[in-house]
Amino acid sequence: MDVGEAGLGGWQLAMLVHAVLTLAAVWPARQLLRRAGLPVFWLVWLALPLFGWAVFATLLAFRTWPNLPPRPEKLHPRERLKRQRAKDRAVMGEG
């Protein structure tokens, strides 16, 4: 490509593609980090043009994730009522 021509050169196009892919990956990566209990500022690594994705993936793979308490069981309202009634019957039978 000549110097006087308009348009994107090789490295400019590569940087544009990198920027678009990084912006597309920011929200899912943020959700992953938030749900895993890991620092959200690790997203900054995605901005590095050549090694950012590798560093981000390495951090996710080899850092210890915090132990989170188990989620409470989500029950349908009928199932919750059924279990509560069974619990009440068990208490009434003991007393």
Beta strands, then each sheet from edge to edge (+ up, - down):
end
